[in-house]
């Protein structure tokens, strides 16, 4: 089955700096890659997703890049703010299966 | 309802007891997922339903775990002979069931086995 690895496990940045979180996946048939943000004690919520037919997607301060050849995808957050502090999870799934497998998460801390 | 609802929000049970965790998905969502999340970890896939049938139950850790979705809406995760290692937050999510669509999570049920 699919195996998703995520790095780093923790990341601390100064407010205004950029943060990058990277994930790799094992199933070359995976074609949907969502990113979820989970604040303490709350449910995971989708912040951005990318499908395999594009290499990059951007939504304001958040962007995701996908390299299908290398089987890795990354989350980029620019101009970080304290409210970006949370745990971020990447995931991968493939058509016909639709179950998502998650990475272990990255705890992002944005210091004011 | 407006979102995915899970009950109870917290459950404390004694080792060896049986528990049921309930998930009410968003109306119209045909896909339903159960995940288990331990402290500091990502959600661990347990089982996925498409309609009434379990399309993939490969994540269930052993035969003490079972899930049903008899009418294609509400789902119940059942754990027999609970063990302390079962303690975790059990998350349910639902989606439209079309290929590659967003999954919406419930708040989870925090299960503590003492």
Contacts between the chains, C-beta under 8 A, distances in Angstrom:
chain1	res1	chain2	res2	distance
A	1	B	58	6.4
A	6	B	42	7.3
A	31	B	100	6.8
A	32	B	99	7.6
A	32	B	100	3.6
A	34	B	102	6.9
A	34	B	103	7.6
A	36	B	105	7.9
A	42	B	107	7.4
A	43	B	91	7.1
A	43	B	105	4.1
A	43	B	106	6.2
A	43	B	107	5.2
A	43	B	108	6.5
A	44	B	43	6.9
A	44	B	91	7.4
A	44	B	105	5.0
A	45	B	105	7.2
A	46	B	102	5.0
A	46	B	103	7.5
A	46	B	104	7.9
A	49	B	100	7.9
A	49	B	102	6.9
A	51	B	100	6.0
A	89	B	42	5.0
A	89	B	43	7.0
A	93	B	100	6.8
A	95	B	99	4.8
A	95	B	100	6.6
A	96	B	99	7.5
A	97	B	55	7.7
A	97	B	56	6.7
A	98	B	31	6.1
A	98	B	48	6.9
A	98	B	50	7.3
A	98	B	55	7.6
A	98	B	95	7.6
A	98	B	97	7.2
A	98	B	99	6.5
A	98	B	100	7.3
A	99	B	33	6.6
A	99	B	45	6.0
A	99	B	48	4.1
A	99	B	55	7.4
A	99	B	56	5.0
A	100	B	33	7.1
A	100	B	45	7.1
A	100	B	103	6.3
A	101	B	45	5.6
A	102	B	35	7.5
A	102	B	42	4.0
A	102	B	43	4.8
A	102	B	44	7.5
A	102	B	45	7.4
A	103	B	42	5.4
A	104	B	41	5.8
A	104	B	42	4.6
A	105	B	40	7.5
A	105	B	41	6.8
A	105	B	42	4.6
